[in-house]
Amino acid sequence: MTAKHFSGAIARLRYPRAMSALLLATLAVLIDLIARSSAYRDLFLLLPVGGIVKFSAGLVLVFLQVVALFYLIILLPRIFRMAAILFSFFIIVVQCSYWLTLDQFMTGTDLLLALTVSGENRADAISSFFQPRVFLYSFPYILVLSALVLVRPVAAFRKNLSLSLLPVVFLLFSNYALFLHAPERSLHLNPLISFLRVTIHYQLENLSAYHGPLDELPPFYASHRPSDSIIYVIDESVRGSNLSLNGYPRATTPFLQYLETRGRLKNLGICVAAGSFTHISNAYLISGHNSFPDNDFRTDRNPTIFDYAKKMGYETLYIDINQAYLPQLLKAAGNGPVRSVDRWMNEQSFEKRQINLETTKDLGIAHFLSSLLNERGGYFIVVNKKGLHFNYHYRYPDDPASTVWRPVMEASEAIDTSLVGREKLVNTYDNGIRFQVDEFFRVFVSETTNQNYILLYTSDHGQTLSENGQVYTHMKPDRVIVDVPDFFVSGERYDRKGLLALIQPRIKVSHLNNFATLLDLMAAPTSLRVRPYEKSVFSLTEANRVLSYMSGSLHGTGDYVVKMIPTSPDANWTVSKTSVNGLKPQ
């Protein structure tokens, strides 16, 4: 049948636009049923939970959403309809890319990250998620959607407007019902309607979020500016078990190991990150909250670590080169000054001051920190480094001195899960660690003459490195993604070095322990601590409790997973299965 005959057949129907939307929506759902059959099998796991009536009603509701969306597109004048269809093509490709990479469509959390992370991180994420075969996968959806062009439009604008009112109201209220009663990743029958649901879900999350002020700290006045400086470095995508400091067979961190032999580094071993991506981990690291998920919006309400540092007399700086969490603090502050942060700096701030951060950014931060501390003490500084966000080849110079292990991935190369592909992936990542982590500390330590400082280092999350064939690097609840380092580096004349001697051997640490650890380093009195924070590392014993982490919706309003790692984990938890002579999947 030609397009002309198809258009004529539609025009002869009693309700041509409604019937066309119903027919094409049915085809779209059937295509989705065939293309993602495993997802539909998983849907039936919800049947015992919701019961047959609720389950069937949910399926019908979402199917009618597809019909309503197609009907609204048909009501548009042809030029706007073409624009809507082209935009829908883009959404289908994005959604299918997510599905091929993560076995799921986008969630509200994914949309939040897409809107708030820096442009460079967004481009890196696209390069890791995108696969050329997505176009083959998307083609049947696009073919059905293209048929919407053939339906004749309604000539009268007012009639179009009146006809569109009911489906718009239905889409809004039906998605509100799903927001209240259905898990975010359930009942996804079509990539377009799934994206619409996620968009509405994201807006509903924003409306239900906490928008008030931070809690206040009790009155306390420091008598003087401290002489020491405290630096809290939160790296990006650094996996703790790939540091030779933690027993990795390759010499990825020789300088850090040298510092340890000199008594300048106190290693806490593998730490359990709070979350599987930056937004969750930073929220917990900065606020000190200690339960999952954050149902009470404590990560938005708690006094931040900057509030405590300011009370204790420190001058506070926030250096966010990763631009992953600072925008959230600025938004909470109404785009005004962030409370208790004397100076916040990002790449643009350094450019305005004509400070060269160099190509890899992190070494420039190391130089800046040294120069700052050499002028005077009494600083509290939080640094979100650029670190090792995929694609790893961008994170170190392309020269023989920095490329220790070969072969490596090209900068534009996608993750290949074969044995050869994984070898290149791990080689590239290990080169990145040696430069972005070990070289960072070599520059900072060697250039800092003011030796009265303590630096606490961790990472927001780790990476999968395709152990089990993953083509995603993080954001899922895999245990290796929350495998991060945690250690101290201190100056030779640090005032409170005796505190480090209190750390017990064989303790198991979590991101949640870091907040109280920093309070202890500041000598913040118990009377000032307004929340029941986790123990600091100076108070932990070998018998500390099970360590938890989460993935998904930070506040529990969307889809999320909370998992635990026992204090006696299995032998594979802190071991990266890379060897110099070859790689075997775990």
N, C-alpha and C positions, 0 to 999 in steps of 0.2 A: 504494500500500500504506500502511495506517495504521500508527501507532506500535505499536498493539496487535498487529496481524498480524505486523509485523516482529519484535516481541519473541517472539511465539509461534513463528515460523519459526526463530529462533535457538535457542530452548529445545529444539527437536526434533533439533538437531544432536547428534552423538555427543560431541563435546567443545565445548560451546557457547561457553565463554569463550575458549578458545584459537582456535577458528575465527572468532569475532567479531573478536578482535584481529588475526588474519591478514587478514581481509576488509577491515576498516577501515584497517589500515595500508597495504594495497595501494591503496585509494582515495585515501588521504592522499598517497602518493608519486606517484600518477598526476596528482592535482591540482597537486602541486608541479612535476611535469614540464611541465605545460601552462603554469602561471603563470610559471615561471622557466626557460623553454626555453633562453635564452641561457646560463644557468649550466650547464646540462647539456651544451650544446655545448662550453663551456670545459673540462668534465670530461675530454673525450676528448683534450685536450692532455697529460693525465697518462699516457695509454696508452703512448706511446713510452718514457716514463721508467721506468714500473713493469713494463711487459710485460702481456700480456693476462691471464695467470693471476693476478698480484697485483692488477691493476686490477679484475677480475671478483670476486675474493675480497673486496676492499674494499667494492664495491657491495653484495654479498650481506650482508656483516657489518653495514653500516649499516642496510640494510633490516630485518634481524632485530632490530636495536636498536629500530626503530620498533614492531615487533610486540611486543617485550618490554615497552616502556614502556606501550603500550596495554593489554597484559595485566595489568600491575601496577595500572593505574588501575581496571580492571574488578574486580579482587580486593578493592578497598576497599569498606567498608560505604557505603551510599548517601549518607549525610550527608558523609562524608569524600570520597567520589567526586565529589560536587557541588562541594566546596571545591577539589579538585584540578583539576577541569575549568574552574572559574572562574579559577583561577590560570593555567591553561594558555591561556585566552582572552587574558589580559593579556600573557603571554609571546609569543603569536602576533602581537599588535598591535605589541609592541616590536620583534620580529624583522622583521616586514614593514616597519616604519618605517625600520629600518636598511637593509633591502634597497632600498627606494625612494630613499633618500638616498645610500647609499654603494655600491650594487650588491653587497652582501655582508651576511651575518648577523653577529651579534656575535662577537668574538674574545675570548680570555682577557685581552688588553690592554684591550679595551673594558670588560670586567667589572671589572678592576682600577680603571680610572678612575672608573667609576660608583660604586664602593664607597669611594673615597678622596678624590674632589674635594669641595669645599664644596657645601652644599645649593643655594646660589644659582647656582653654575656648573652644577650638575646640572639645575636648572630651565631655565636659559638654553639648555643643550644640547637639552633636550626640545623647547623652542619652536622651535629651528632645524631639528630633525629631523622633527618631527611634521607630517604632511599629512593632511587629512580623508579623502582617498581611500583611506587605508590600511584603513579599515573595509570598503570594497568589496573590496579586495584580500584581506582576511583572512577574509571571509565563507565561502568554500568550505571552508577549513580548519576553521573553527569549526563549520560544519554537520556535517562528518564526525565531529569530536570529540564533538559533542552526542549522537550515536548511542550512545556508550558508556553513557549513562544508562539505555538501554533493556535492557541485559543484566542478567539476574537475578543478584544477588550470592550468594556462598557463605555459608551460614548459620554454619558452625562457624569460630570464630576460629583454632583450631589448624590446621585444614586450610588456611585462607587463608595463614597464616604459612609453612607448609611449601611451598605452591605458589609463594609469592613468592620463596623462597630462590634457586632456580636463575636466574630472570631478573635478580635483583639482582646476583648474582655475575657473570653474563654481561655485564651493562651495565658493571660496574666493570672487568673484565679486557679486554673488547673495546675500551673507551675507552683503557685503558692501552696496548694494542697500537697504537692509532691515534696516541696521544701519542708513541710511540717511532718510528713508521715512516711516518706520513702527514702532509703539510703541514696546518696547522690549518684553512685555508679550503677544503680539498678534501673531497669526499665528503659534502656537506651535502644530504640528501635531504628534509628536513622541518624546519620552524622549531623544533619542540619538541625533537626529538632533537639538533638542532644546539645548542640552548641547554644541554641536559644535557651534551653533549660539552664545551662551553666551560667549564661549571661544574667538571667533573671535571678538565679541562685546567688550569684556574686553580689548583685545589688541588694538583695534581701539580707545577705550577711552584713553588708555595710550598714544597712539601716538598723539591724539588731545589735551592732557592735557598741562597745563602750566609747563614748565621746566626751567624757568628763575630764577633770584634772587628775594629775597624779596624786597619790596619797602623800601627805606631808611627813617629814621626820620630826622627832621631838627637838626642842631647842637645845643647841649645843654650840659652843664657840671655842674654836681652837685658839690657843694662846699665841701660836706662831706658825709660820710656814715650815713644814717639815724639811729636813735637809736631804732626805733620800727621795728617789723617784721610783714610781711603780709603772711598769709598762705591761699592758695586757694585749698580746698579739693573737688575733683570731685569723688564722690562715684560711685559704679556700681550697677545698677538695684534696687535702693531704691525708693520705692513708697511713696510719701509724705503723702498721706491720711492714711497710715498705721502706722504713728507715733502718739503716744498719745499726743505729743507736739501740733499736729494739730487736736486734738479732737477725736482721735481714742479711742474706749471704753476700749481696753486692754492697760495695762501699759507697752508699748514697749519701751518708752524712759523716765523712771522716773528721771534719772540723768539730762537729758537735761531740764526737767521741773523744777527741783531744781535750775539749773543755771538761768533759766528765772525768778524765784522768787527772786533770789539774784541780779538781774539786770546785769548779766553777759552774757545773751543771748538775742538777738533781733531777733524775728521770723518774717519772711516775708511771712509766710503761704505757700500755694501751688503755686509752680512755674511751668510755661509751658516750658518744655524742647524744645530745638531747633529741635531735631529729635527723631525718634523712635528706634535708635540704636547708639552705642558708636561713630562710625566714624563720623557721621554727627554732633552730639552734641559737641564732642571735637574740631572738626574743627572750629565751630562757637565760642566756648568758648575761644579758644586760639587766634583766629584771630580778633574777634570783628566784623565780617561781620554781616549784618543785613537784607538781603533779600534772598528769596527762589525762585528757586534753585540758586546755585552759578554759574550762566552762565558765569561770567567774571573771574572765578578762583580767586576771592578775598581771599578765605580762604587759597590759596597757595601763594598769593602775598602780602597780608597785613603784616605790621610789627606785630610781635607776642607780647603778653603781656610781654614776657621776655625782648624784646627790650626796652619797656617803663621802666620796672623796672631797667634795667641796666643803662639807661640814668639818672634815678633818684638816682643812687648811691647804689642801693641794690646789695648784692651778691645773685645770682640766682641759684636755684636748681630745678631740675625736677625729681620727684620720681614717676616712673611708674611701679607699681607692677602688674597692670592689663595687661600691654604690649599690649594695644589696639591702642594707638596713637603715642607713641614714635617711633616705627619703621618707620612711615611715615615721621616724622621730620628728622630722621637719613637719610632716602632715599633722601629727598630733599636736605640735606646737603652733599650729595655724600659720605655718610658713614664717614664723618669727623666730626669735632666739630659742634654742633648745635649753630647757631648764638645767642649770648647773653645768652647762658646757661653755667654758670661757671662749673656746675657739674650735670650730669644726672646719675640717679641710677635706676637699676632694680634689680630683685632678684639675678642675677649673681653678680652684684656690691656689694650687701650686703654679699654674700657668700665669695667674695674675701677679704673683710674687716673683715671676721669672725664675722659678726653681725648676731645674731640669730633672725630671723623674727617670730619664733614660727610657729606652724602648721597653724593657721588661717591668718597669714601674717599681718593683719591690726593692731593688738595690738603691734607687733614688730615695725611697723612704728610709732605708738603713742609714744613708748619709745624713739625711735630715734629722733623724732621731739623735745621732751622735752629736751633730752640731748644736742641737737644742740642749742636750744634757751637759755639754761642755761649757755652756754659758752659765748655768746655775742648776740647782736641784729643786726639789719640791713640786715636781710634775706628776700628775696622774694622766696616763695616755692610753687610750684604746685605739688599736689599729686593726682595721679590716684589710688584710693584704689582698693583692691580686691573685697570688697563689697559682693553682694548677687547674683551673676550670678548662674543660675540653674546648678546643683542640690543643693538646699539650705542646705541640711543636712551636706554637706561638710564644711559649713561656720561657724559652732560653735562646741564646744566640745560635745561629746556624753556622757554627765554626767547629773545627776539630777538637779544640780544647773543651768545649761544652758538650759535644756529642760523644760521650764515653762509650755508650753501648749502641750497637748497630745490628740490623737495619732499623730504621725509624719510619714512622708514618710521615707522609707529606702533610703540609698544613691543611690542605683541602680534602684529605682522604677520610672516608667514612670508616667506622669500626667494622673490622672483618673478624668473624668469630672462629675462623680456621686456625690451625696450629701456627702457621706462618704469620697470619694476621695478628694473632694475639701476641706473638713474640715481638712484632713491631710496636704494638700498643704498649706493652710493658716496658720495652726499651725506651720509648719516647717518654713515658711517664717517669721512669727512674732518672733519666737525664734531667727532666724538669725538677724533680725533688733535689737533686744534687745542686742545681743552680738556684732555684727559688727559695729553698730552705737553707741548705748548708752555706751557700755563698752569702745569703742575706746575713746570717749570723757572723760569718767571717768579717764582712765589711763593718757591721755594727760594733762588734767587740773590739776589733783592731783600731777603730777610729775614735772610740769613746775614752776620753782621758778622765772624766769624772766617774770614779769607780763606786760611787754610792748609789747603786740602783739594783732593782730586782725586776726580772722580766718573766712573766708567766705566759707560756706559749701553748696553744692548742689549734685545732682546725674546726671549721663549722661541721664538716662531714668528710667521709672518705670517698672511695670510688670502687666500682665493681671490678674493673679490669677484665671483664668478660669471663669470669671463672666458670660459669655454667651457661655460656652462650649468650649472655646478656648483650644487647646493643645499646642499652641505656647505661649511664654512668652513675646516677644517683636518683633520688626522689621516690624510690620504692623501698619497702621495709626490709630489704636484704640486710643481714647482720654485718656484712663486710662494709656496708655504706656508713655504719656508725663506728667504725674502727678508726680512731684518730689518736694522735700523740698528745701528751701532756707532760710538760717539764718546766723547770725553772732554770734561768741563767742569771747569775748574780755577779755584781762587780766585786773586785778584790777587797774593797773597803765598805761593803754594804753593812749598814749599822746593825741590822737584825739577822745576821747570818745564822745565829744560834737557833732561830726559829726553825730553820730547815732541818736541823738535827732531830727535831721532834717527830719527823715523819717516820712512821713504822714501816718495816719491810713487808712486801707481799700484799699491800693494800690494793683494792680494786677501785678505781676512780671513775667518776662520771662528770660530765659537764655541770651537773647540778651541784657538785662540790666546789666548783671554782668561785662562786659568788662569795660564800663565807670565807674562803681562803683569802680572797682579796681584802675582805673586811679585817681579817686577822693581820694581814700585812700592813694595813693602815692603822692598826691598833684601835679600831672602832670599838667603843665600850658596848657592853651588853645592853645597856639602857637605851642605846641609839637604834638597836636592831628591831624594827617594827614587825617583821614577819618571821615565821618559823622556818628559817632557811635550813637546807641540808648542812651536814657537818662539813667543816673545812678539812683539807687533807692533813692538817696538823692534829686533828682529833680522830681520824679514822683508825680502825684496827683491822686486822686480817679477817675478822668475822663480820664485816659490814654486809648490808642486805643486798637483795637482788637489784640489779641495775635495769632501769626501764628506758625506753625511747619510743618515739612516735613518728608516724608518717601521715601526711594528709592535712586535713583541716585543723589549724592551730586551736581554734576555739570550740571544736566539736560540733559546729553547726552544719558541717558538710561531712564528706566521707573521710574517715581516718582509721588508722590501725595503731594500737599500742602493743608493743612486744617487750619481752624481758630477756636478759642474759643473766643466768645464775652466776653467783660468785665463784663457782667451780665450773667454768665453761669447758666445753670439749676441746680437744687438742687442736682443732682447726681454727678456733676463734681468733687467736692472735698471730697466726702464721700465714704469710703470703707464700703461695706455692710456686714462686718463681725460682728458677735456678739458672746459673750462668751458662750451663751447657745445654739447656733446652727447657721447654715449658710444657707442663701437663695440666689439663684442666682439673679443677678440684672435683 
